[in-house]
Amino acid sequence: MFSLKDIKSILSNINIKEDYILIHSNLLIFDQFNFSIEDLWDVLHKTLGNNKTYLMPTFTFSFTKKKIWDYNNSKSETGALTEFFRKKVAKKRTVHPLHSLCVYGPNYKYVTDHKCSSSFGKGSTWEWICKNKNVSNLSIGIGLNGGATICHYPEELYKVDYREFIKLNGKIILKNGLKKKSNFTYFRRVQKKKLIGFNYWNKCEKDLIKENILEKRLFKNKIPILAMNTKRASDFIIKKMSTEKNYLGKLKAI
């Protein structure tokens, strides 16, 4: 059974200097805990700093089937903490039917809105995150795989062959209730009859640790806690991919 004291102990050992914190989380790995999601957020906020600005992914993968995304009502499908954050805490949500983010904190207005059609392309919120030296990526209960969406920015930048653009057709309902046709795209892993795209993260995670870009701790020898500066990590990956385009994945025949 995990307590709030345990969570506070985990977070107190992570030194985050940046003013913006992008949090990825997987609470399932904690097995059991005797506190509410609201209490968890309260500890996160107080321990990491109420002067920080927080971002959480509020992805809605079901858009590909439902064909409608609502700024105010589409639930986050990236965990209980992110849905609580979306409904009860956040001051804004970026507009993208698959890869939106919710934001809260004193500098929430400075987080750029999504200004392009693709998930991670030029003008996207994710580009802003990857180019901003004042953002930390914090992963709680999850490793680089699933806990570092920023890695998709370099992949789209280099147009890797194991991913492909798909159109996200459907409707978008904005914060003010206005509706518009979706013109968004997603650079997803290739999914064809004889070919499929794969990501592999272990080598990248080890390299980032070796370069002192990524700080990784295992709480109770089980629960991974990762922290890294998003710009330093993105710059490193982009440089690696300049000579090794398939550094993060590859196309496989099936």
VENNOR-V548056 format. One record per residue. N is the residue number from 1. RES is the residue in one small letter. PHI is phi as a letter, one per 30 degrees, with the letter a starting at -180 (NA if undefined). OMEGA is omega in whole degrees, 0 to 359 (* if undefined). NEAR is the number of other ideal C-beta (glycine too) atoms within 10 Angstrom. Layout:
N & RES & PHI & OMEGA & NEAR
N & RES & PHI & OMEGA & NEAR
This chain:
1 & m & NA & 180 & 9
2 & f & c & 181 & 18
3 & s & c & 176 & 11
4 & l & d & 177 & 16
5 & k & d & 177 & 10
6 & d & d & 180 & 17
7 & i & d & 180 & 20
8 & k & d & 179 & 14
9 & s & d & 178 & 12
10 & i & d & 187 & 19
11 & l & d & 182 & 19
12 & s & d & 181 & 10
13 & n & c & 178 & 11
14 & i & c & 182 & 17
15 & n & c & 180 & 8
16 & i & c & 182 & 18
17 & k & d & 185 & 7
18 & e & d & 180 & 20
19 & d & d & 179 & 17
20 & y & c & 179 & 23
21 & i & b & 175 & 21
22 & l & c & 186 & 25
23 & i & c & 167 & 20
24 & h & c & 183 & 25
25 & s & b & 172 & 24
26 & n & b & 184 & 18
27 & l & d & 182 & 16
28 & l & d & 182 & 10
29 & i & d & 180 & 14
30 & f & d & 180 & 19
31 & d & i & 181 & 10
32 & q & b & 173 & 6
33 & f & b & 187 & 16
34 & n & c & 180 & 9
35 & f & b & 180 & 16
36 & s & d & 176 & 12
37 & i & d & 178 & 17
38 & e & d & 178 & 10
39 & d & d & 178 & 13
40 & l & d & 178 & 20
41 & w & d & 181 & 19
42 & d & d & 178 & 13
43 & v & d & 177 & 17
44 & l & e & 184 & 22
45 & h & d & 182 & 15
46 & k & d & 183 & 11
47 & t & d & 181 & 16
48 & l & d & 176 & 18
49 & g & k & 178 & 14
50 & n & d & 174 & 10
51 & n & c & 179 & 9
52 & k & d & 172 & 18
53 & t & c & 188 & 22
54 & y & c & 175 & 24
55 & l & b & 174 & 26
56 & m & b & 176 & 27
57 & p & d & 177 & 22
58 & t & b & 187 & 25
59 & f & d & 179 & 21
60 & t & b & 183 & 20
61 & f & d & 182 & 13
62 & s & d & 179 & 15
63 & f & e & 182 & 25
64 & t & d & 178 & 15
65 & k & c & 184 & 7
66 & k & d & 178 & 14
67 & k & i & 176 & 13
68 & i & b & 178 & 16
69 & w & b & 184 & 23
70 & d & c & 181 & 17
71 & y & e & 186 & 17
72 & n & d & 191 & 12
73 & n & b & 179 & 9
74 & s & d & 185 & 21
75 & k & d & 172 & 13
76 & s & d & 180 & 23
77 & e & c & 180 & 15
78 & t & c & 173 & 22
79 & g & j & 185 & 22
80 & a & d & 181 & 14
81 & l & d & 182 & 22
82 & t & d & 178 & 23
83 & e & d & 175 & 17
84 & f & d & 180 & 18
85 & f & d & 180 & 26
86 & r & d & 187 & 22
87 & k & d & 192 & 14
88 & k & c & 190 & 11
89 & v & b & 192 & 17
90 & a & e & 177 & 21
91 & k & c & 180 & 14
92 & k & a & 176 & 16
93 & r & b & 177 & 18
94 & t & d & 185 & 21
95 & v & c & 170 & 19
96 & h & a & 187 & 28
97 & p & d & 178 & 26
98 & l & c & 193 & 19
99 & h & c & 176 & 25
100 & s & d & 173 & 23
101 & l & b & 172 & 24
102 & c & c & 189 & 23
103 & v & b & 176 & 24
104 & y & b & 176 & 20
105 & g & k & 185 & 22
106 & p & d & 182 & 12
107 & n & c & 186 & 13
108 & y & d & 182 & 16
109 & k & d & 183 & 11
110 & y & d & 175 & 14
111 & v & d & 187 & 23
112 & t & d & 175 & 16
113 & d & d & 181 & 13
114 & h & d & 186 & 21
115 & k & b & 176 & 14
116 & c & b & 184 & 16
117 & s & d & 186 & 17
118 & s & d & 183 & 20
119 & s & d & 191 & 26
120 & f & b & 186 & 24
121 & g & d & 180 & 18
122 & k & d & 182 & 11
123 & g & j & 179 & 14
124 & s & d & 175 & 24
125 & t & d & 181 & 23
126 & w & d & 174 & 28
127 & e & d & 178 & 22
128 & w & e & 179 & 20
129 & i & d & 185 & 23
130 & c & d & 182 & 25
131 & k & c & 184 & 14
132 & n & c & 183 & 18
133 & k & d & 183 & 10
134 & n & c & 180 & 14
135 & v & b & 174 & 24
136 & s & c & 174 & 23
137 & n & c & 180 & 28
138 & l & c & 179 & 23
139 & s & c & 183 & 23
140 & i & c & 179 & 26
141 & g & i & 182 & 22
142 & i & a & 181 & 20
143 & g & d & 180 & 17
144 & l & d & 177 & 27
145 & n & d & 182 & 14
146 & g & j & 183 & 14
147 & g & c & 181 & 26
148 & a & b & 179 & 25
149 & t & e & 180 & 21
150 & i & e & 180 & 23
151 & c & d & 181 & 22
152 & h & d & 177 & 22
153 & y & d & 176 & 25
154 & p & d & 179 & 24
155 & e & d & 179 & 23
156 & e & d & 178 & 21
157 & l & e & 182 & 18
158 & y & c & 179 & 17
159 & k & h & 183 & 11
160 & v & e & 187 & 24
161 & d & d & 179 & 14
162 & y & d & 173 & 19
163 & r & b & 181 & 21
164 & e & b & 178 & 18
165 & f & d & 171 & 15
166 & i & b & 178 & 13
167 & k & d & 178 & 11
168 & l & c & 182 & 23
169 & n & d & 180 & 14
170 & g & l & 182 & 16
171 & k & b & 177 & 15
172 & i & c & 173 & 21
173 & i & c & 185 & 17
174 & l & d & 183 & 13
175 & k & e & 182 & 11
176 & n & d & 178 & 7
177 & g & j & 178 & 9
178 & l & d & 181 & 9
179 & k & c & 175 & 10
180 & k & b & 179 & 10
181 & k & d & 179 & 9
182 & s & d & 174 & 20
183 & n & c & 185 & 10
184 & f & d & 176 & 23
185 & t & b & 179 & 19
186 & y & b & 179 & 23
187 & f & c & 188 & 19
188 & r & c & 175 & 16
189 & r & d & 180 & 15
190 & v & e & 178 & 16
191 & q & b & 181 & 11
192 & k & b & 184 & 11
193 & k & d & 184 & 6
194 & k & c & 181 & 7
195 & l & b & 177 & 14
196 & i & b & 180 & 14
197 & g & c & 179 & 19
198 & f & b & 169 & 13
199 & n & c & 170 & 17
200 & y & b & 193 & 13
201 & w & c & 188 & 17
202 & n & e & 182 & 10
203 & k & d & 180 & 12
204 & c & d & 180 & 22
205 & e & d & 179 & 20
206 & k & d & 180 & 13
207 & d & d & 180 & 15
208 & l & d & 177 & 23
209 & i & d & 181 & 15
210 & k & d & 181 & 9
211 & e & d & 181 & 12
212 & n & i & 176 & 9
213 & i & c & 182 & 17
214 & l & c & 174 & 23
215 & e & c & 181 & 18
216 & k & b & 176 & 16
217 & r & b & 174 & 12
218 & l & c & 179 & 9
219 & f & d & 183 & 19
220 & k & h & 178 & 9
221 & n & h & 188 & 5
222 & k & b & 189 & 10
223 & i & c & 181 & 18
224 & p & d & 174 & 18
225 & i & b & 184 & 20
226 & l & b & 175 & 23
227 & a & b & 179 & 19
228 & m & a & 174 & 29
229 & n & d & 187 & 21
230 & t & d & 180 & 25
231 & k & d & 179 & 18
232 & r & d & 180 & 16
233 & a & d & 180 & 24
234 & s & d & 179 & 26
235 & d & d & 179 & 16
236 & f & d & 181 & 19
237 & i & d & 178 & 25
238 & i & d & 179 & 15
239 & k & d & 179 & 12
240 & k & d & 183 & 17
241 & m & d & 178 & 17
242 & s & d & 178 & 11
243 & t & c & 181 & 7
244 & e & b & 188 & 9
245 & k & e & 181 & 17
246 & n & c & 180 & 15
247 & y & d & 184 & 22
248 & l & c & 182 & 24
249 & g & l & 178 & 21
250 & k & a & 179 & 14
251 & l & c & 181 & 17
252 & k & b & 174 & 12
253 & a & d & 179 & 7
254 & i & b & * & 8
